[in-house]
């Protein structure tokens, strides 16, 4: 009886390890695919997850109308580079 119990535990441990390894390999393949897709499309990969710090806060209403303007080139002296603001 102890041998059967030991074999069942060993089998469950092996199955759990295989499932865990399979999920890990799946995550690695998806991550590499996402990075390759980002490299091929030329877009910076956005791997940050945004978490709402206060999920109970009321949502903001959208700002007014969106105005589409025609782009034009502005000539003149370039603006000096400023260091980013410290927050």
ABEGO torsion letter per residue (X at the ends): XAAAAAAAAAAAAAAAAAAAAAAAAAAAAAAAAAAAAAAAAGBBBBABBBBBABAABBBBBBBBBBBBBBBBBBBEBBBBBBBBBBX
